[in-house]
Amino acid sequence: MEPYPATLEHEDLLVRRGRRSGLYCIVAVHSTVRGPSVGGCRMWRYDDSRAAVRDALKLSRAMTFKSAAAALPMGGGKGVIMLRGEAPTGRARTGLLLDFAETVGLLGGAYKTAEDVGTSLRDMTVIARGTPHVSGLSRAKGGSGDPSPWTAVGVEAAILASAERAFGSSDLRGRTVSVVGLGHVGLRVAELVARRGAKLIAADIVPARRDDARRLGARWMTPAKALLAPADVLVPCALGGALNHETVPLIQAPVIAGAANNQLVEDSLDSDLAARGVLWAPDFVANAGGIINISVELAPGGYDPKVARAKVRGIADTLGAIYDAATTPLSAAMELARANLASA
């Protein structure tokens, strides 16, 4: 069993068993130095409660650095609903979501939740019945809607900026892009790069998503093969940990830029990638589009999608500054985030 993070620097960790569902609802607040912590609610199956807590701790910390690197007025938090079996539906799901809402409410606004893996815009509407601390609601309810398209726009900006740096041009025509994970974000990223003329490799653990790959003219592979396939750009968009001591020495793509959180199993692998000449876009910079969009939603004056789009596309400029640094991309991104945290 992997231990908890060595340094528990979090401000709050709340673990409750829902009175309706009997399932664990977990919220980790890493930092509120720059503002209230914001992060999605992940509904997922874990081997045990330690794994679920560990995920909340790691993801909330990543959210702090994601927001700080983008200079947003918010901190990092994460919600986790630990499933025992299949995700519930109907009344059982409603009860579970209200259990999570109660957990969020106990933190008094220190954490604002949003959509994440395993949850949806409809789920956020249910959670909002139990707590006002919800972001990413539908436009009809005064929110900014599903954050996934904005995350995809940000990943596209990261791909283009990284291609420009690695190849001297952001033109993707004729270049092979391998997208691993065709979920809410990954499929949209695949569509965006396909429109730019890229030759696609697509992979997912869900066989039905092969139809999406076929529609885009992509070559279908298993996730394990797509991760190591000959490609110009690798786009990890599934769960984290794909870049580990076994895969990093075998990756053939000279550019990696994707939506998955916690892509590196260990931070030291950033140096290993750099030593091999692989340009890696730090995940918490590349995938910040969704949280940047939510920051516009929470800003005074209300939500403006034009402002959101301009800010999300600014991820390219942030990466440019990171790539200009004389250190590895992860070191430069962390230095940027820590400087913004210190300035708060």
N, C-alpha and C positions, 0 to 999 in steps of 0.2 A: 504494500500500500504506500503510495507516494505521500510524504508528510505534508502538513499545512505549510503555507509560505513561511520562510524562516523568520521574517519580521512581520508581526501582526500590527501594522501601523494604522489600522482602520479605526474610525471614530465610533462606529456602532455595528453590532452584529446581532440581529434579531432572528431567532428560530422559534416558530410556533407550530403546534399541531392544530390544524383547522378544526373548529368544533362541528362544522357541517360535514366535511369530507374525511376527516381523520388523517389527512396528508400534511406533510411538512411544508410550511411556507417560510421562506428564508429571504431576508433582506440584509445586504451588506452595504454600509455607507463607508466609503474609503476616505473621502475628503469633502468638506464644504467650505474650504478656504476661499475659493473664487465665487461661491454661490451654492444654492441647493444642489445636492447630488442628483443626477439624472442618469437613468440606465434602464434598459428593457427588462421585461419579465419573461424569463425562460421557463417553459414547461417541458420537462424532460425526464427520462428514466435514468436513474443512477444505480450503481451497484449497492451503495449504502449511503447513509446520511452524511458520512465524512466526505465522500466524493462530492455530494451536492453542496455542502458548505464550502469545500475547497474551490469549487467552480465559482460560487458567488464571490468569494474573496479575491480570486484572481481576476475575474471579469470586472469587478468594481474598481480595482486598482487600475486596470487598463482604461476604464472610462475616465478616471481622473486625468491620466496623461493624454488621452484622446482630446478631452475638452481643453486642457491646458495648452497642448501643442497648437490647437486652433484658436487660442486666445479667447475662449468663450467664457461668459460670466456664470459658470456653473462648475460643480464638482462631479465626482464619480461615485456611482452606486450601481447596484444590480439586484434584481429580484429573481429568485429561483423557486419554482414549484416542483417538488420531487414526486414524480409518479411512481406507483408500484407496478402498474401494468399498462394497459392501453389508455390513451388520453380519454377522459370521460366526455360524454355528450349530454345534451338536454339539461334537465334539472340538476343532475349531478355536476355537470361542468359549471353551471351557474353558481351552485353552492360553493364549489372550490374557488372560483374567482372572487366571490364575496369574502371567503376566508382570507384570501390574499389581500383584498382591499382593507380588511380590518388590520392586518399586519402592517401595511403601508401607513394607515391612519395613526397607528401608535407612535410613529416617528415624528408626527406633528409638522410635516412639510420639509423635513430634512432630506427626504427622498421623494422624487417624482418618477413614477413608472412610465413605461411605454411598451410598445410591441417588440417582441423578440422571437427567437426560435420557439416554435410550438404554440405561440399565441397570435392573435389576429386583431384587426381593427374592431371587429364585433366584440371580442373579449374585453378590449379597453373600455368599450361602452358599458359593459356589465360592471367592470371594476369601478367605473366612475359613479355607479349607483351607491357605492360604499365609501368612497373617499374622493375629495376634490383634487387630490394630488396625482393627476393623470395627464400625460401629454400625448400628442399624436392622435387625438380624437378626430372624427370625420369633420370635413369642412362645414357640414350642416350643423354640427354641434360646437362650432367655433374653434376647431383645431386645424391642424395642417394635414391630416390624413395619414395614410400609410407612409412610413419613413423609408420603406425599401427602395422605391424609385430614386430617392435622393442619395441613398447609399450607393446605388449603382452609378449614378451620374458622377459621384465623387471617385469611385473606382475607375471609371473611364478616364477621368482627368488624371488620375495617378498613372494609368497605363500609358497615356499619351506623353506625359512628362517624363516617364522612365524610358520610353522608347526614344524620345528626343535625345536624352542623355546618353543612352547606350548605342544607338544606331545613327545619331545625327539627324534624325527626322522622325516626326510623330506620325508619318503616313503608315497606316497599317495594311495598305493594299498589298496582297501577296504574302504577307507575313502570317505565320502559324501561331494561333493563340489557343492555348489549352485551358479550358474552364472546368475546374473540378468542383462540382456541386451546382445543380440547376434548381435551386430553391428560389425563394422570392427575389433575392438579390442576384444570384448567379445567372439565372435565366435572363434577367434584364441586361446584365453586363454582356452576356453572349449576344443578345439582340443588338446592342449598341455597337459592339466591335464588328459584328457581321455587316452592319450598314456601312461601316468604314472599309469594307472590302477584305477583311481578314479571313484566312482559311481556318476554320474552327475544328478543334477537337473538343468533345463534350463528354462528361462523365457524371454519374450519380449512382447512389446505392438503390434508388427507386427505379425499377425497370420501366415503369410507365413513362418516365421522362425521356425515354428514347424517342418518343414521338416528337417532343419538342426539338430534340437534336436533329431529327430527320427534317423537320420543317425548316430549320436554319441551314440545312445542307452540311451539317457537322459530321465528322467521323466519330462514331461512338466507341468508347473504351471503358474498361473498368476504372474506378478512381485510382487504383494502385498503378495501372499502366499509364494513365493520362498524366499523373504526377511526374513520371520519369520519361515521358515521350519526347522525341526531338521536336522542339518548338522554339519560337522566338520569345514568346511571353507565356509564363505560367500564371494562372489566375486562381488561387485557392479560395473557394467560396463555400466550403463545407465547414464542419466543426474544426476546432483548433488542433494543434499538435502535429500537423502534416510534415513539418520540417523538423526532422529529428536526426540523430546520429547515423541512422541507416539510410535515410533518403537523401540528405544533403550531398553526400559524395557522388550520388548517382544522377542528380538533376541535370538535365541537358539544356534547359532554357537559360539564356543569359540575363533575362529579366523576370522578376517575380513581383506581381502587384495584384492583390486580391482583397476580398471582403472578409475573410475569416478572421476571427479574433484569436489572439494567442497562437499565432502560426508557429513560432519557434518553441520547441520543448524547453530549450535553455537559451538564455541571452547570448552565451558565447558562440552559438551557431551563426550569429550575425557576422562575426569575424571569419568563420569558416567559409561562409558564402562569399565574402569579399575577397578572401585569399584565392578562391576559384574563379574570380572575375565575374561573379553573379551579382547583379544590381538588385537588391531587395528593397522594396518600398515598405518602410515600417508599417505594420498593419494598423496601428491606432491612428496613423495619419491618413492612410489610403482609404480607410473605411469610415471616416468621420462625417460623411455626407448626411447621414440620418440625424445625428446629434446637432450638426450645424443647422439643419432645417428646423429642428425643434427649438433651438436657441432663438430663431427668428419668430417662431410661434409665441414664445414666452416673453419676447421683448416688448417694451412699451409701444403702444400704437397699433398693435395687432399684426396679423400675419400678412406678408407680402411675398408671393411666390417668386417674383422677379428678383427681389433682394436675396431670397434663399438661393436661387440658382447662381447668382453672381458669387455669393459667399462659398457655396459648395465648389464651384469651379476654381476658387482660390486655393484649393488643395494642391493644384499644380505648382503655384508659386511657393507654397510652403515646402514642397518636396524639392523644388529647385534650390532653395536656400540650404536644405539639409544635404543635398548632394554636393553643394559647393564647399561644405565643411571639410576640414582635413582629417576627419575621423570616419568611422564606419557610420552608415545611415542610422542604425539604432542609437549609437552614442550621441550623434548630433540631434536626433529627435528627442531623446531624453533630456539633453542639455537645454533644448528649447523649451520643453514642457516645464522643467524645474525652474528655469528663469522666470517663466510666466507665473508659476506658483509663488515664487519668492517675491515677485513684484506686487502680489495681492496684499 
